[in-house]
Amino acid sequence: MVTLPNTKETRMVKSVAASMAIENMFVEEEFILEMVKIARGEKTAEEIIQEIIRTYKS
């Protein structure tokens, strides 16, 4: 289990994960960490999408 710092970005990610859980869509820790990178501006959503495509095309 990862502990995230209490920042505006991580609170938004936690809110998204909680909303998804309410709808019975549980996410993995790796997904949350990637979402934090997007929220912090470290990666773009497009970069994440391309990484996923590369992973599953191999």
C-alpha distances in whole Angstrom, upper triangle without the diagonal:
4,7,10,13,16,18,20,18,15,16,18,15,13,17,17,14,15,19,18,16,19,21,19,18,14,12,10,7,10,13,11,11,15,15,15,17,20,19,20,23,21,22,24,23,26,25,22,24,26,23,22,26,26,24,25,29,29
4,6,10,13,15,17,15,12,14,16,13,12,15,16,13,15,18,18,17,20,22,21,19,15,13,11,7,10,12,9,9,12,13,12,14,17,16,17,19,18,19,22,21,24,23,20,23,25,22,21,25,26,23,25,29,28
4,7,9,12,15,14,10,12,14,12,11,15,16,14,15,19,19,18,21,23,22,20,17,15,14,10,13,14,11,10,14,14,12,14,17,16,16,19,19,20,22,22,26,24,22,25,27,24,24,28,28,26,28,32,32
4,6,8,11,10,7,9,11,10,9,13,14,13,14,17,18,18,20,22,22,20,18,15,14,11,13,13,10,9,12,12,9,12,14,13,12,16,16,17,20,20,23,22,20,23,25,23,23,27,28,26,28,31,32
4,6,9,9,7,9,12,11,11,14,16,15,16,19,20,20,23,25,25,23,21,19,18,15,16,17,13,12,15,14,11,13,15,13,12,16,16,18,21,21,25,24,22,25,27,25,26,30,30,29,31,34,34
4,7,8,6,7,10,11,10,12,15,15,15,18,20,20,22,24,25,23,21,20,20,17,18,18,14,14,17,15,12,15,16,13,13,17,18,20,22,22,26,25,23,26,29,27,28,31,32,31,33,36,37
4,5,5,6,9,10,10,12,14,15,16,18,20,21,22,25,26,24,22,20,20,18,19,18,14,14,16,14,10,13,14,10,10,14,15,17,19,20,23,23,22,25,27,26,27,30,31,30,32,35,36
4,6,5,6,9,10,11,13,15,15,17,19,20,21,23,25,23,22,20,21,19,19,18,15,15,16,13,10,13,13,9,9,13,15,17,18,18,22,22,21,24,26,26,26,29,31,30,32,35,36
4,5,5,6,9,10,11,13,14,16,17,19,20,22,23,21,20,17,18,16,16,15,12,12,12,9,7,9,9,5,6,10,12,13,14,15,18,18,17,20,22,22,22,25,27,26,28,31,32
4,5,5,6,8,10,10,12,14,15,16,18,20,21,19,17,15,15,13,14,13,9,10,11,9,6,10,10,7,8,12,13,15,16,16,20,19,18,20,23,22,22,25,27,26,27,30,31
4,5,5,6,9,10,10,12,14,15,16,19,20,18,17,16,17,15,17,15,11,13,14,11,10,13,13,10,12,15,17,18,18,18,22,22,20,22,26,25,24,28,29,28,30,33,34
4,5,5,6,9,10,11,12,14,15,17,19,17,16,15,16,15,16,14,11,12,13,9,9,12,11,8,11,13,15,16,16,15,19,20,18,20,23,23,22,25,27,27,28,31,32
4,5,5,6,9,10,11,12,14,16,17,14,13,11,13,12,12,10,7,9,10,6,6,10,10,8,10,13,14,14,15,14,17,18,15,17,21,20,19,22,24,23,25,28,29
4,5,5,6,9,10,10,12,14,15,14,12,11,12,11,13,11,8,11,12,10,9,13,13,11,14,16,18,18,18,17,21,21,18,20,24,22,22,25,27,25,26,30,31
4,5,5,6,9,10,11,13,14,13,13,12,15,14,16,14,11,14,15,11,12,15,15,12,15,18,19,20,19,18,21,22,20,21,25,24,23,26,28,27,28,31,33
4,5,5,6,9,10,11,13,11,11,10,13,13,14,11,9,13,13,9,11,14,13,11,15,17,18,18,17,15,19,20,17,18,22,21,20,23,25,24,25,28,30
4,5,5,6,9,10,10,9,7,7,10,10,12,9,8,11,12,10,11,14,14,13,16,18,19,19,18,16,20,20,17,18,22,21,19,22,25,23,23,27,28
4,5,5,6,9,10,9,9,10,12,13,15,13,11,14,16,13,14,18,17,16,19,21,22,22,22,20,23,24,21,22,25,25,23,26,28,27,27,30,32
4,5,5,7,9,9,10,11,14,15,17,14,13,17,17,14,16,19,18,17,20,22,23,23,22,19,23,24,21,21,25,25,23,25,28,27,27,30,32
4,5,5,6,5,6,8,11,13,15,12,12,15,16,13,16,18,17,17,20,22,23,22,21,18,21,22,19,19,23,22,20,23,25,24,23,27,29
4,5,5,5,5,8,11,13,15,13,12,16,17,15,17,20,20,19,22,24,25,24,24,21,24,25,21,22,25,24,22,25,27,25,25,28,30
4,5,7,9,11,15,17,19,17,16,20,20,18,20,23,22,21,25,27,28,27,26,23,26,28,24,24,28,27,25,28,30,29,28,31,33
4,5,8,11,15,17,19,17,16,20,20,18,21,24,22,22,25,27,28,27,25,22,25,26,23,23,26,26,23,26,29,27,26,29,31
4,6,10,13,16,18,16,16,20,20,18,21,24,23,23,26,28,28,27,26,23,26,27,23,23,26,25,22,25,28,25,24,28,30
4,6,10,13,15,12,13,16,17,15,18,21,20,20,23,25,25,23,23,20,22,23,19,19,22,22,19,21,24,22,21,24,26
4,7,10,12,10,11,14,15,14,16,19,19,19,22,24,24,22,22,19,22,22,19,19,22,21,18,21,23,21,20,24,26
4,7,8,6,7,11,11,11,13,16,16,16,19,21,20,19,19,17,19,19,15,16,19,17,15,18,20,18,18,22,23
4,5,5,7,9,10,11,13,15,16,17,19,21,20,18,19,17,19,19,15,16,19,16,14,18,19,16,17,21,21
4,5,5,6,9,10,11,13,15,15,17,19,17,17,18,17,20,18,15,17,19,17,15,19,20,17,19,22,23
4,5,5,6,9,10,11,13,14,15,17,15,14,16,14,17,15,12,14,16,13,12,16,16,14,16,19,19
4,5,5,6,9,10,11,12,14,16,15,13,14,12,14,14,10,12,14,12,11,15,16,14,15,19,20
4,5,5,6,9,10,10,12,14,14,13,14,13,16,15,12,14,17,15,14,18,19,18,19,22,23
4,5,5,6,9,10,11,13,11,11,13,13,16,14,11,14,16,14,14,18,19,17,19,22,23
4,5,5,6,9,10,11,9,8,10,9,12,10,8,11,13,11,11,15,16,15,17,19,20
4,5,5,6,9,10,10,9,10,9,12,12,9,12,14,13,13,17,18,17,19,22,23
4,5,5,6,9,9,9,11,11,14,14,12,15,17,16,16,20,21,20,22,25,26
4,5,5,6,5,6,8,9,12,11,10,13,15,13,15,18,19,18,21,23,24
4,5,5,6,5,6,6,10,9,9,11,14,13,14,17,18,19,21,23,24
4,5,8,8,9,10,13,13,12,15,17,17,18,21,22,22,24,26,28
4,6,8,10,12,15,14,14,17,19,18,19,22,23,23,26,28,29
4,5,7,10,12,11,12,15,16,16,18,21,21,22,24,26,27
4,7,10,12,10,11,14,15,14,17,19,19,20,23,24,25
4,7,8,6,7,11,11,11,13,16,16,17,19,21,22
4,5,5,7,9,10,11,13,15,16,17,19,20,22
4,5,5,6,9,10,11,12,14,15,17,18,20
4,5,5,6,9,10,10,12,14,16,16,19
4,5,5,6,9,10,11,12,15,15,17
4,5,5,6,9,10,11,13,14,16
4,5,5,6,9,10,11,12,15
4,5,5,6,9,10,10,12
4,5,5,6,9,10,11
4,5,5,6,8,10
4,5,5,6,9
4,6,5,6
4,6,6
4,5
4
